[in-house]
């Protein structure tokens, strides 16, 4: 596993590196203290996961995220002191895979990394799922409705898969959080709401209908499907 840490605080880089090596002794770690350098390393180092700080000396971390998503779908974990809901929502809407607010617990960080690694390596025999008029390719993140196609993010794809597997029944916030991160964490419901809002828009784009995903107040969601 190759991990790229884009962070200007050397103490944090050292702490994260030590934690990663204790969990995965063979991990290959590279780091960049500047956003521009980090962008170059995403291309040349080809990391499996990127840990991205937002407060970089040269360019804003959100800009780094925006540029990375122009050429790569590498899993990205934002690590930032910015903990306002608006910042978290912005990061997730820009296709970050996870968002951790500093200060954080090392075991939580490692659990999030493990979850992204697991999601990145979905077995080949589980990559295609069909139900009703929907067909989802989990490895490619492609969703089809009849012949209409849309591309999902990894998180959107996993949520859709969870919802359609359990169509017409309530899927709780807790079960979605476990699917995405292995467990719940503070702010997970807000993150899930962002993902589902974007997923609704994409489903409407290919079906012409916006009522497939129904919100169940304080519980979760139901995927309404007639078969």
N, CA and C of each residue as an Amber inpcrd file, in Angstrom:
protein
   681
   0.8450000  -1.2020000   0.0000000   0.0000000   0.0000000   0.0000000
   0.8740000   1.2430000   0.0000000   0.5310000   2.2000000  -0.8560000
   1.2580000   3.4670000  -0.9360000   0.3560000   4.5890000  -0.4180000
   0.8740000   5.3510000   0.5370000   0.1160000   6.4440000   1.1440000
   0.8610000   7.7530000   0.9150000   0.1480000   8.7470000   0.4050000
   0.7030000  10.0830000   0.2250000   0.0790000  11.0120000   1.2580000
   0.9260000  11.6740000   2.0560000   0.4600000  12.6210000   3.0630000
   0.8040000  14.0310000   2.6000000  -0.2080000  14.8450000   2.3180000
   0.0070000  16.2400000   1.9140000  -0.3110000  17.0980000   3.1350000
   0.7140000  17.4730000   3.8580000   0.5780000  18.1220000   5.1640000
   1.8650000  18.8960000   5.4550000   1.7360000  20.1620000   5.8900000
   2.9170000  20.9810000   6.1320000   3.4390000  20.8930000   7.5670000
   2.7000000  20.2680000   8.4600000   3.1460000  20.0970000   9.8420000
   3.9480000  18.7970000   9.9390000   5.2660000  18.9130000  10.1180000
   6.1290000  17.7400000  10.1210000   5.8170000  16.7960000  11.2760000
   5.3590000  17.3440000  12.3930000   5.0260000  16.4940000  13.5370000
   3.8400000  15.5870000  13.2180000   2.8640000  16.1460000  12.5090000
   1.7010000  15.3360000  12.1260000   2.1100000  14.2780000  11.1070000
   2.9340000  14.6640000  10.1500000   3.4180000  13.7040000   9.1510000
   4.1400000  12.5470000   9.8360000   4.9990000  12.8800000  10.7850000
   5.7580000  11.8530000  11.5020000   4.8410000  10.9530000  12.3180000
   3.8450000  11.5570000  12.9920000   2.9140000  10.7860000  13.8010000
   2.0700000   9.8480000  12.9440000   1.5590000  10.3620000  11.8220000
   0.7570000   9.5320000  10.9260000   1.5880000   8.4030000  10.3340000
   2.8090000   8.7240000   9.9410000   3.6920000   7.7140000   9.3440000
   3.9750000   6.5910000  10.3310000   4.2450000   6.9520000  11.5790000
   4.5230000   5.9490000  12.6090000   3.3060000   5.0530000  12.8260000
   2.1260000   5.6580000  12.9020000   0.9060000   4.8760000  13.1100000
   0.6530000   3.9250000  11.9410000   0.8480000   4.4210000  10.7250000
   0.6260000   3.5860000   9.5430000   1.6070000   2.4140000   9.5030000
   2.8590000   2.6800000   9.8440000   3.8730000   1.6080000   9.7990000
   3.6600000   0.5770000  10.9020000   3.1120000   1.0170000  12.0330000
   2.8130000   0.0610000  13.0910000   1.6720000  -0.8630000  12.6780000
   0.7200000  -0.3320000  11.9120000  -0.4200000  -1.1360000  11.4590000
  -0.0800000  -1.9430000  10.2200000   0.6540000  -1.3150000   9.2810000
   1.0530000  -1.9950000   8.0470000   2.5580000  -1.8060000   7.8560000
   3.3820000  -2.7260000   8.3500000   4.8450000  -2.5590000   8.3250000
   5.4210000  -2.3240000   6.9280000   4.7610000  -2.8310000   5.9000000
   5.3050000  -2.7050000   4.5390000   4.7650000  -1.4980000   3.7850000
   4.0430000  -0.6150000   4.4650000   3.4600000   0.5390000   3.7830000
   4.5530000   1.4390000   3.2140000   4.3020000   1.9700000   2.0340000
   5.2340000   2.8930000   1.3670000   4.6360000   4.2970000   1.4950000
   5.3370000   5.1650000   2.2240000   4.7980000   6.4950000   2.5290000
   5.6270000   7.5820000   1.8620000   4.9380000   8.5200000   1.2440000
   5.5850000   9.7120000   0.7170000   4.8180000  10.9170000   1.2640000
   5.5000000  12.0620000   1.3780000   4.8340000  13.2420000   1.9300000
   5.2310000  14.4920000   1.1530000   4.3450000  15.4810000   1.2370000
   4.5930000  16.7710000   0.6000000   4.0790000  17.8580000   1.5310000
   4.8590000  18.9090000   1.7020000   4.4680000  20.0220000   2.5580000
   3.7770000  21.1290000   1.8190000   3.7030000  21.0100000   0.5010000
   3.0770000  22.0070000  -0.3550000   2.0360000  21.3470000  -1.2480000
   0.9880000  22.0970000  -1.5700000  -0.0540000  21.5560000  -2.4170000
   0.4160000  21.2160000  -3.8160000   1.2090000  22.0930000  -4.4240000
   1.7060000  21.8540000  -5.7850000   2.5630000  20.5930000  -5.8370000
   3.4240000  20.4370000  -4.8300000   4.2540000  19.2380000  -4.7640000
   3.3750000  18.0010000  -4.5960000   2.3380000  18.1250000  -3.7750000
   1.4210000  17.0100000  -3.5730000   0.7320000  16.5940000  -4.8610000
   0.3130000  17.5750000  -5.6680000  -0.3260000  17.2740000  -6.9500000
   0.6050000  16.4830000  -7.8610000   1.8720000  16.8720000  -7.8860000
   2.8440000  16.1530000  -8.7060000   3.0210000  14.7200000  -8.2250000
   3.0480000  14.5460000  -6.8890000   3.2510000  13.2010000  -6.3410000
   2.0440000  12.2950000  -6.5660000   0.8550000  12.8650000  -6.6270000
  -0.3180000  12.0430000  -6.9410000  -0.1170000  11.3700000  -8.2940000
   0.5100000  12.0850000  -9.2140000   0.7580000  11.5340000 -10.5520000
   1.9580000  10.6040000 -10.5820000   3.0540000  10.9950000  -9.9250000
   4.3000000  10.2190000 -10.0470000   4.4110000   9.0850000  -9.0340000
   3.8760000   9.2790000  -7.8290000   3.9710000   8.2680000  -6.7740000
   2.8440000   7.2430000  -6.8810000   1.7430000   7.6130000  -7.5330000
   0.5700000   6.7530000  -7.7120000   0.1120000   6.1260000  -6.3990000
  -0.2910000   6.9530000  -5.4340000  -0.6810000   6.4160000  -4.1230000
  -1.9930000   5.6540000  -4.1700000  -2.1660000   4.7800000  -3.1980000
  -3.4340000   4.0830000  -3.0300000  -4.4000000   4.9170000  -2.1990000
  -3.8500000   5.7880000  -1.3390000  -4.6510000   6.6790000  -0.5020000
  -3.8970000   7.9930000  -0.3310000  -4.6330000   9.1010000  -0.3220000
  -4.0580000  10.4180000  -0.0610000  -4.6680000  10.9780000   1.2200000
  -3.7990000  11.4520000   2.1200000  -4.2350000  12.1710000   3.3150000
  -3.9470000  13.6420000   3.0620000  -4.9860000  14.4760000   3.0650000
  -4.8490000  15.8640000   2.6040000  -5.2330000  16.8610000   3.6830000
  -4.2920000  17.7310000   4.0360000  -4.5770000  18.8590000   4.9210000
  -5.1410000  19.9990000   4.0720000  -6.0420000  20.7850000   4.6500000
  -6.6220000  21.8980000   3.8980000  -5.8030000  23.1810000   4.0200000
  -5.1160000  23.3550000   5.1420000  -4.3820000  24.6020000   5.3690000
  -2.9420000  24.5200000   4.9190000  -2.7230000  24.4860000   3.6280000
  -1.3730000  24.3630000   3.0720000  -0.7820000  25.7480000   2.7940000
   0.5500000  25.8690000   2.7970000   1.1940000  27.1910000   2.6560000
   1.0030000  27.8410000   1.2920000   0.9070000  27.0220000   0.2270000
   0.8830000  27.6230000  -1.1120000  -0.5240000  27.7150000  -1.6950000
  -1.2160000  26.6010000  -1.8100000  -2.5740000  26.6350000  -2.3550000
  -3.5190000  25.9240000  -1.3850000  -4.7720000  26.3500000  -1.4060000
  -5.7760000  25.7920000  -0.5210000  -5.9730000  24.3050000  -0.7980000
  -6.1750000  23.5150000   0.2800000  -6.3860000  22.0830000   0.1210000
  -7.5970000  21.7410000  -0.7290000  -8.6350000  22.5760000  -0.6790000
  -9.7960000  22.3480000  -1.5330000  -9.4070000  22.4420000  -3.0130000
  -8.4760000  23.3460000  -3.3320000  -8.0150000  23.4660000  -4.7050000
  -7.2070000  22.2380000  -5.1050000  -6.4090000  21.7250000  -4.1750000
  -5.6750000  20.4760000  -4.4370000  -6.6650000  19.3560000  -4.7430000
  -7.6980000  19.2530000  -3.9200000  -8.7190000  18.2220000  -4.1260000
  -9.3830000  18.3800000  -5.4830000  -9.7400000  19.6120000  -5.8190000
 -10.4000000  19.8600000  -7.1110000  -9.5280000  19.4130000  -8.2680000
  -8.2380000  19.7510000  -8.2170000  -7.3430000  19.4010000  -9.3150000
  -7.0750000  17.9020000  -9.3750000  -6.9550000  17.2570000  -8.2190000
  -6.7420000  15.8050000  -8.2180000  -7.9190000  15.1060000  -8.8880000
  -9.1300000  15.5580000  -8.5780000 -10.3130000  14.9000000  -9.1280000
 -10.4710000  15.1220000 -10.6350000  -9.6580000  15.9800000 -11.2030000
  -9.6810000  16.1720000 -12.6530000  -8.9830000  15.0320000 -13.3790000
  -8.1210000  14.2780000 -12.6540000  -7.3810000  13.2140000 -13.3360000
  -7.2760000  11.9190000 -12.5370000  -7.7910000  11.8740000 -11.3120000
  -7.6210000  10.6740000 -10.4970000  -8.8040000  10.4730000  -9.5590000
  -9.1580000   9.1830000  -9.3290000 -10.1980000   8.8580000  -8.3460000
  -9.5870000   8.1990000  -7.1180000  -8.2920000   8.4620000  -6.8610000
  -7.6280000   7.9150000  -5.6880000  -8.4070000   8.2990000  -4.4240000
  -8.5930000   7.3650000  -3.4810000  -9.2750000   7.7150000  -2.2330000
  -8.5520000   8.8300000  -1.4880000  -9.3000000   9.8260000  -1.0320000
  -8.7160000  10.9820000  -0.3400000  -9.4010000  11.1750000   1.0090000
  -8.5840000  11.2450000   2.0610000  -9.0650000  11.5800000   3.3920000
  -8.6120000  12.9950000   3.7180000  -9.5570000  13.8930000   3.9370000
  -9.2120000  15.2400000   4.3830000  -8.9500000  15.1960000   5.8900000
  -7.8650000  15.8500000   6.2960000  -7.4820000  15.9350000   7.7050000
  -7.3040000  17.4110000   8.0100000  -8.2210000  18.0020000   8.8090000
  -8.2020000  19.4540000   8.9370000  -8.7150000  19.9240000  10.2880000
  -8.2560000  21.1080000  10.6950000  -8.7920000  21.7460000  11.9020000
 -10.1430000  22.3930000  11.6030000 -10.4860000  22.5280000  10.3270000
 -11.7620000  23.1200000   9.9390000 -12.8650000  22.0920000  10.1660000
 -13.6260000  22.2860000  11.2300000 -14.6320000  21.3070000  11.5950000
 -16.0610000  21.7680000  11.4400000 -16.2700000  22.9490000  10.8460000
 -17.6310000  23.4270000  10.6260000 -18.3430000  22.5280000   9.6140000
 -19.6420000  22.4080000   9.7830000 -20.4210000  21.5570000   8.8810000
 -20.2580000  21.9980000   7.4270000 -20.1740000  23.3100000   7.1850000
 -20.0270000  23.7990000   5.8130000 -18.7410000  23.2920000   5.1740000
 -17.6480000  23.2480000   5.9600000 -16.3770000  22.7660000   5.4290000
 -16.4420000  21.2710000   5.1330000 -17.0580000  20.5170000   6.0580000
 -17.1730000  19.0710000   5.8640000 -18.0240000  18.7670000   4.6330000
 -19.1460000  19.4600000   4.5230000 -20.0250000  19.2610000   3.3680000
 -19.3040000  19.6290000   2.0770000 -18.5760000  20.7330000   2.1030000
 -17.8530000  21.1580000   0.9030000 -16.8430000  20.1000000   0.4800000
 -16.0920000  19.5700000   1.4380000 -15.0990000  18.5540000   1.1110000
 -15.7260000  17.3100000   0.5170000 -16.8230000  16.8400000   1.1110000
 -17.4800000  15.6410000   0.6040000 -18.1370000  15.8850000  -0.7380000
 -18.6930000  17.0820000  -0.9340000 -19.3060000  17.4070000  -2.2270000
 -18.2670000  17.5040000  -3.3400000 -17.0250000  17.7860000  -2.9490000
 -15.9500000  17.8420000  -3.9410000 -15.2990000  16.4750000  -4.1380000
 -15.9590000  15.4410000  -3.6190000 -15.5700000  14.0410000  -3.8290000
 -14.4060000  13.5720000  -2.9750000 -14.1770000  14.2080000  -1.8190000
 -13.3000000  13.5690000  -0.8400000 -14.0240000  12.3240000  -0.3430000
 -13.2680000  11.2890000   0.0120000 -13.8810000  10.0410000   0.4600000
 -14.1630000  10.0460000   1.9580000 -13.4600000  10.8870000   2.6940000
 -13.6680000  10.9630000   4.1330000 -13.1290000  12.2960000   4.6360000
 -13.5600000  12.6710000   5.8350000 -13.1650000  13.9590000   6.4150000
 -12.9700000  13.7520000   7.9100000 -11.7630000  14.0130000   8.4030000
 -11.4470000  13.8610000   9.8160000 -11.0150000  15.2130000  10.3730000
 -11.6040000  15.5930000  11.4910000 -11.3020000  16.8810000  12.1110000
 -10.1920000  16.7100000  13.1450000  -9.1890000  17.5970000  13.0730000
  -8.1210000  17.6110000  14.0800000  -8.6250000  18.3210000  15.3440000
  -8.2090000  17.8830000  16.5380000  -7.3830000  16.6950000  16.7960000
  -8.1960000  15.4250000  16.6430000  -7.5320000  14.3200000  16.3840000
  -8.2250000  13.0710000  16.1140000  -7.5160000  11.9310000  16.8390000
  -8.2210000  10.8240000  16.9760000  -7.6460000   9.6410000  17.5980000
  -6.9720000   8.7810000  16.5350000  -5.7590000   8.3110000  16.8400000
  -4.9990000   7.5450000  15.8570000  -5.7340000   6.2740000  15.4290000
  -6.4020000   5.6180000  16.3740000  -7.1090000   4.3850000  16.0260000
  -8.2760000   4.6760000  15.0810000  -8.9080000   5.8340000  15.2660000
  -9.9780000   6.2190000  14.3510000  -9.4100000   6.4500000  12.9540000
  -8.2770000   7.1400000  12.8840000  -7.6390000   7.3890000  11.5860000
  -7.3120000   6.0830000  10.8840000  -6.7000000   5.1390000  11.6080000
  -6.3310000   3.8550000  11.0080000  -7.5620000   3.0760000  10.5590000
  -8.6410000   3.1750000  11.3300000  -9.8710000   2.4830000  10.9500000
 -10.4330000   3.0600000   9.6510000 -10.3460000   4.3750000   9.5060000
 -10.8400000   5.0090000   8.2660000  -9.9870000   4.5830000   7.0690000
  -8.6700000   4.5360000   7.2700000  -7.7710000   4.0980000   6.1920000
  -8.0920000   2.6500000   5.8130000  -8.2520000   1.7910000   6.8170000
  -8.5620000   0.3840000   6.5560000  -9.8500000   0.2530000   5.7640000
 -10.8630000   1.0620000   6.1070000 -12.1370000   1.0110000   5.4090000
 -11.9780000   1.3750000   3.9420000 -11.1900000   2.4280000   3.6640000
 -10.9850000   2.8410000   2.2730000 -10.2080000   1.7940000   1.4920000
  -9.2430000   1.1450000   2.1410000  -8.4880000   0.0760000   1.4810000
  -9.4300000  -1.0710000   1.1280000 -10.3140000  -1.4070000   2.0660000
 -11.2670000  -2.4920000   1.8260000 -12.1880000  -2.1390000   0.6630000
 -12.6600000  -0.9050000   0.6300000 -13.5530000  -0.4860000  -0.4420000
 -12.8420000  -0.4410000  -1.7800000 -11.5710000  -0.1300000  -1.7750000
 -10.8000000  -0.0210000  -3.0190000 -10.5550000  -1.3930000  -3.6420000
 -10.6180000  -2.4240000  -2.8040000 -10.2850000  -3.7680000  -3.2720000
 -11.4980000  -4.6930000  -3.2260000 -12.5960000  -4.2630000  -3.8210000
 -13.7960000  -5.0930000  -3.8960000 -13.5080000  -6.2970000  -4.7890000
 -13.7950000  -7.5310000  -4.3300000 -13.5290000  -8.7150000  -5.1480000
 -14.2180000  -8.6460000  -6.5020000 -13.5470000  -9.1820000  -7.5150000
 -14.0560000  -9.1040000  -8.8800000 -15.4290000  -9.7470000  -9.0110000
 -15.6730000 -10.8560000  -8.2840000 -16.9410000 -11.5530000  -8.4490000
 -18.1100000 -10.8200000  -7.7940000 -17.8400000  -9.6960000  -7.1300000
 -18.9140000  -8.9160000  -6.5270000 -19.0890000  -7.5620000  -7.2060000
 -18.5720000  -7.4330000  -8.4120000 -18.5500000  -6.1060000  -9.0230000
 -19.8370000  -5.7270000  -9.7370000 -20.6950000  -6.6720000 -10.0690000
 -21.9070000  -6.3500000 -10.8210000 -23.1300000  -6.8090000 -10.0310000
 -24.1100000  -5.9160000  -9.9060000 -25.3460000  -6.2620000  -9.2050000
 -26.5150000  -5.7040000 -10.0050000 -27.5190000  -6.5380000 -10.2570000
 -28.6830000  -6.1370000 -11.0380000 -29.9480000  -6.3620000 -10.2360000
 -30.8490000  -5.3850000 -10.3070000 -32.1590000  -5.5360000  -9.6790000
 -33.1160000  -4.5610000 -10.3440000 -34.2800000  -5.0550000 -10.7130000
 -35.2040000  -4.2190000 -11.4600000 -34.5600000  -3.7470000 -12.7530000
 -34.6870000  -2.4670000 -13.0400000 -34.0580000  -1.9010000 -14.2420000
 -32.6710000  -1.3440000 -13.9670000 -32.1910000  -1.5270000 -12.7390000
 -30.8920000  -0.9840000 -12.3480000 -29.7880000  -2.0370000 -12.4790000
 -28.6330000  -1.5750000 -12.8710000 -27.4330000  -2.4170000 -12.9180000
 -26.2600000  -1.5670000 -12.4490000 -25.5430000  -2.0220000 -11.4200000
 -24.4440000  -1.2390000 -10.8700000 -23.1570000  -2.0420000 -10.9630000
 -22.1100000  -1.3950000 -11.4620000 -20.7770000  -1.9740000 -11.5460000
 -19.9470000  -1.3790000 -10.4180000 -19.7590000  -2.1560000  -9.3490000
 -19.1350000  -1.6220000  -8.1450000 -17.6740000  -1.2450000  -8.3610000
 -16.9560000  -2.0060000  -9.1750000 -15.5420000  -1.6990000  -9.3700000
 -15.3350000  -0.4650000 -10.2310000 -16.2680000  -0.2170000 -11.1600000
 -16.1590000   0.9340000 -12.0650000 -16.9550000   2.1350000 -11.5740000
 -17.8620000   1.9140000 -10.6090000 -18.7520000   2.9570000 -10.0640000
 -19.7290000   3.4620000 -11.1210000 -20.1320000   2.5660000 -12.0250000
 -21.0990000   2.9300000 -13.0600000 -22.4800000   2.4060000 -12.6810000
 -23.4840000   3.2670000 -12.8180000 -24.8610000   2.8840000 -12.5460000
 -25.6740000   3.0310000 -13.8260000 -26.3850000   1.9600000 -14.1870000
 -27.2330000   1.9740000 -15.3760000 -28.7040000   1.8450000 -14.9690000
 -29.5360000   2.5850000 -15.6710000 -30.9860000   2.3860000 -15.6060000
 -31.4170000   2.1350000 -17.0320000 -31.8010000   0.8890000 -17.3290000
 -31.9420000   0.4490000 -18.7160000 -30.6110000   0.7250000 -19.4190000
 -30.6040000   1.5880000 -20.4170000 -29.3390000   1.8770000 -21.1120000
 -28.7400000   3.2220000 -20.7200000 -29.3950000   3.9320000 -19.8250000
 -28.8790000   5.2230000 -19.3670000 -27.8450000   5.0110000 -18.2760000
 -26.7500000   5.7560000 -18.3410000 -25.6150000   5.5180000 -17.4490000
 -25.1980000   6.7970000 -16.7430000 -24.7540000   6.6490000 -15.4860000
 -24.1550000   7.7410000 -14.7330000 -23.0050000   7.1680000 -13.9200000
 -21.9980000   7.9880000 -13.6730000 -20.8540000   7.5580000 -12.8750000
 -21.0220000   8.0520000 -11.4380000 -20.8450000   7.1460000 -10.4810000
 -20.9450000   7.4670000  -9.0690000 -19.5600000   7.5640000  -8.4500000
 -19.4820000   8.2180000  -7.3000000 -18.2590000   8.1300000  -6.5050000
 -18.2730000   6.7890000  -5.7730000 -17.1490000   6.4270000  -5.1570000
 -17.0780000   5.1580000  -4.4290000 -18.1000000   5.1140000  -3.3000000
 -18.2280000   6.2170000  -2.5760000 -19.1690000   6.2620000  -1.4570000
 -20.6090000   6.1710000  -1.9520000 -20.9420000   6.9070000  -3.0040000
 -22.2840000   6.8480000  -3.5700000 -22.6090000   5.4410000  -4.0490000
 -21.6190000   4.7960000  -4.6420000 -21.8160000   3.4480000  -5.1720000
 -22.1260000   2.4620000  -4.0540000 -21.3820000   2.5410000  -2.9600000
 -21.6110000   1.6360000  -1.8370000 -22.9710000   1.8950000  -1.1870000
 -23.3600000   3.1610000  -1.0830000 -24.6630000   3.4840000  -0.5050000
 -25.7850000   2.9600000  -1.4030000 -25.6580000   3.1900000  -2.7070000
 -26.6850000   2.6900000  -3.6320000 -26.8030000   1.1760000  -3.5260000
 -25.6670000   0.4920000  -3.4980000 -25.6450000  -0.9730000  -3.3930000
 -26.3570000  -1.4340000  -2.1220000 -26.0910000  -0.7360000  -1.0120000
 -26.7260000  -1.0800000   0.2600000 -28.2370000  -0.8540000   0.1880000
 -28.6510000   0.2600000  -0.4010000 -30.0630000   0.5920000  -0.4730000
 -30.8400000  -0.3630000  -1.3790000 -30.2750000  -0.6520000  -2.5470000
 -31.0340000  -1.4770000  -3.5010000 -31.0350000  -2.9410000  -3.0850000
 -29.9920000  -3.3780000  -2.3860000 -29.9990000  -4.7330000  -1.8300000
 -31.1540000  -4.9110000  -0.8430000 -31.4560000  -3.8210000  -0.1260000
 -32.5000000  -3.8530000   0.9030000 -33.7050000  -3.0210000   0.4800000
 -34.0220000  -3.0670000  -0.8180000 -35.1020000  -2.2490000  -1.3710000
 -36.4110000  -2.4790000  -0.6240000 -37.1440000  -1.3750000  -0.4640000
 -38.4730000  -1.3680000   0.1590000 -38.4490000  -1.6420000   1.6610000
 -37.2800000  -1.6050000   2.2580000 -37.1520000  -1.6830000   3.7150000
 -36.2660000  -0.5220000   4.1750000 -36.3510000  -0.1980000   5.4570000
 -35.5700000   0.9240000   5.9760000 -34.1130000   0.4980000   6.1740000
 -33.2110000   1.2900000   5.6060000 -31.7700000   1.1190000   5.8240000
 -31.3330000   2.2420000   6.7550000 -30.8570000   1.9000000   7.9280000
 -30.5670000   2.9080000   8.9430000 -29.2760000   3.6620000   8.6600000
 -29.1760000   4.8450000   9.2610000 -27.9250000   5.6020000   9.1810000
 -26.7600000   4.7620000   9.6970000 -26.9990000   4.0310000  10.7890000
 -25.9310000   3.2330000  11.3950000 -25.4090000   2.1810000  10.4310000
 -26.3110000   1.4930000   9.7310000 -25.8660000   0.4410000   8.8110000
 -25.1190000   1.0210000   7.6200000 -25.5280000   2.2090000   7.1610000
 -24.7990000   2.8610000   6.0640000 -23.4150000   3.2820000   6.5340000
 -23.3300000   3.8370000   7.7530000 -22.0280000   4.2400000   8.2980000
 -21.1010000   3.0530000   8.4110000 -21.6230000   1.9130000   8.8470000
 -20.7770000   0.7160000   8.9640000 -20.3070000   0.2530000   7.5940000
 -21.1600000   0.4080000   6.5860000 -20.7870000   0.0290000   5.2240000
 -19.6610000   0.9090000   4.7020000 -19.7200000   2.1990000   5.0200000
 -18.7380000   3.1420000   4.5030000 -17.4430000   3.1570000   5.2970000
 -17.5630000   3.1710000   6.6360000 -16.3850000   3.4040000   7.4720000
 -16.0940000   2.3120000   8.4850000 -16.9500000   1.3080000   8.5650000
 -16.7570000   0.2580000   9.5390000 -17.4220000   0.5470000  10.8730000
 -17.8090000   1.7970000  11.1050000 -18.4650000   2.1770000  12.3550000
 -19.0070000   3.5930000  12.2100000 -19.8270000   3.9990000  13.1600000
 -20.3100000   5.3670000  13.1950000 -19.2500000   6.2750000  13.8130000
 -19.3340000   7.5600000  13.5260000 -18.4580000   8.5430000  14.1530000
 -19.2020000   9.8700000  14.1780000 -18.7870000  10.8000000  15.0370000
 -19.4680000  12.1020000  15.0870000 -19.4600000  12.7810000  13.7150000
 -20.6140000  13.1720000  13.2500000 -20.7090000  13.8160000  11.9410000
 -21.0190000  12.8580000  10.8070000 -21.1140000  11.5550000  11.0900000
 -21.3340000  10.5930000  10.0090000 -22.7020000  10.7740000   9.3450000
 -23.7160000  11.1340000  10.1230000 -25.0510000  11.3160000   9.5390000
 -25.0540000  12.4760000   8.5580000 -24.3670000  13.5730000   8.9190000
 -24.2940000  14.7240000   8.0080000 -23.5950000  14.3350000   6.7120000
 -22.5350000  13.5480000   6.8270000 -21.8210000  13.1060000   5.6290000
 -22.7070000  12.2210000   4.7660000 -23.4390000  11.3070000   5.3960000
 -24.3300000  10.4170000   4.6530000 -25.3960000  11.2230000   3.9170000
 -25.9180000  12.2520000   4.5650000 -26.9480000  13.0790000   3.9170000
 -26.4170000  13.7470000   2.6590000 -25.1690000  14.1910000   2.7080000
 -24.5560000  14.8030000   1.5230000 -24.4550000  13.7840000   0.3970000
 -23.9600000  12.5850000   0.7190000 -23.8300000  11.5390000  -0.2930000
 -25.1850000  11.1930000  -0.9100000 -26.2040000  11.0450000  -0.0680000
 -27.5200000  10.6430000  -0.5650000 -28.1440000  11.7490000  -1.4100000
 -27.9280000  12.9950000  -1.0290000 -28.4510000  14.1120000  -1.8250000
 -27.8720000  14.0780000  -3.2350000 -26.5740000  13.8420000  -3.3290000
 -25.9340000  13.7680000  -4.6560000 -26.3870000  12.5250000  -5.4030000
 -26.5510000  11.4150000  -4.6710000 -27.0030000  10.1770000  -5.3020000
 -28.4060000  10.3400000  -5.8760000 -29.2780000  11.0150000  -5.1550000
 -30.6320000  11.2760000  -5.6570000 -30.5860000  12.0180000  -6.9980000
 -29.7340000  13.0570000  -7.0460000 -29.6500000  13.8480000  -8.2820000
 -29.1880000  12.9840000  -9.4510000 -28.2430000  12.1030000  -9.2100000
 -27.7190000  11.2670000 -10.2910000 -28.7340000  10.2220000 -10.7410000
 -29.4870000   9.6670000  -9.7870000 -30.5290000   8.7080000 -10.1430000
 -31.6170000   9.3940000 -10.9600000 -31.9970000  10.6240000 -10.5580000
 -32.9950000  11.3680000 -11.3200000 -32.5080000  11.6610000 -12.7390000
 -31.2030000  11.8850000 -12.8600000 -30.6160000  12.1850000 -14.1760000
 -30.8430000  11.0560000 -15.1690000 -30.7720000   9.8070000 -14.7180000
 -30.8950000   8.6820000 -15.6520000 -32.2870000   8.0630000 -15.6770000
 -33.1210000   8.3760000 -14.6690000 -34.4640000   7.7830000 -14.6220000
 -35.5810000   8.7790000 -14.8940000 -35.3090000  10.0660000 -14.6350000
 -36.3480000  11.0700000 -14.7630000 -37.2470000  11.1530000 -13.5480000
 -36.9270000  10.3960000 -12.4930000 -37.7320000  10.3790000 -11.2770000
 -36.8510000  10.6730000 -10.0640000 -37.4270000  11.3710000  -9.0850000
 -36.6640000  11.7640000  -7.8980000 -37.1340000  11.0770000  -6.6190000
 -38.0400000  10.0940000  -6.7670000 -38.6710000   9.5280000  -5.5760000
 -38.2070000   8.1120000  -5.2490000 -37.1180000   7.6760000  -5.8230000
 -36.6400000   6.3270000  -5.5110000 -36.1460000   6.2290000  -4.0620000
 -35.4070000   7.2500000  -3.6080000 -34.8670000   7.2250000  -2.2470000
 -35.7470000   8.0850000  -1.3510000 -36.3560000   7.4510000  -0.3750000
 -37.2520000   8.1390000   0.5560000 -36.5800000   8.2690000   1.9270000
 -36.5770000   9.4820000   2.4630000 -36.0000000   9.7150000   3.7890000
 -36.9730000   9.2770000   4.8740000 -36.4610000   8.4960000   5.8240000
 -37.2300000   8.0960000   6.9930000 -36.6830000   8.8830000   8.1820000
 -37.4690000   9.8340000   8.6770000 -37.0140000  10.7850000   9.6830000
 -36.3550000  10.1010000  10.8750000 -35.1270000  10.5600000  11.1830000
 -34.3400000  10.0830000  12.3270000 -33.9830000   8.6040000  12.2500000
 -34.2010000   7.9970000  11.0850000 -33.9030000   6.5690000  10.9550000
 -32.8870000   6.2840000   9.8430000 -33.2220000   6.7220000   8.6300000
 -32.3580000   6.4220000   7.4930000 -33.1170000   6.6110000   6.2010000
 -33.0580000   5.5980000   5.3100000 -33.6580000   5.7290000   3.9810000
 -34.2920000   4.4150000   3.5340000 -35.2640000   4.5510000   2.6360000
 -35.8440000   3.4050000   1.9560000 -35.7050000   3.6140000   0.4590000
 -35.2510000   2.5800000  -0.2420000 -35.1880000   2.6320000  -1.7020000
 -36.4510000   1.9770000  -2.2380000 -37.3260000   2.7940000  -2.8380000
 -38.6030000   2.3120000  -3.3360000 -38.4330000   1.7140000  -4.7260000
 -38.7210000   0.4200000  -4.8170000 -38.4930000  -0.2870000  -6.0890000
 -39.6550000  -1.2350000  -6.3560000 -40.2730000  -1.0730000  -7.5110000
 -41.3130000  -2.0050000  -7.9480000 -40.7030000  -3.0000000  -8.9140000
 -40.8800000  -4.2770000  -8.6090000 -40.2700000  -5.3250000  -9.4440000
 -41.3410000  -6.2140000 -10.0490000
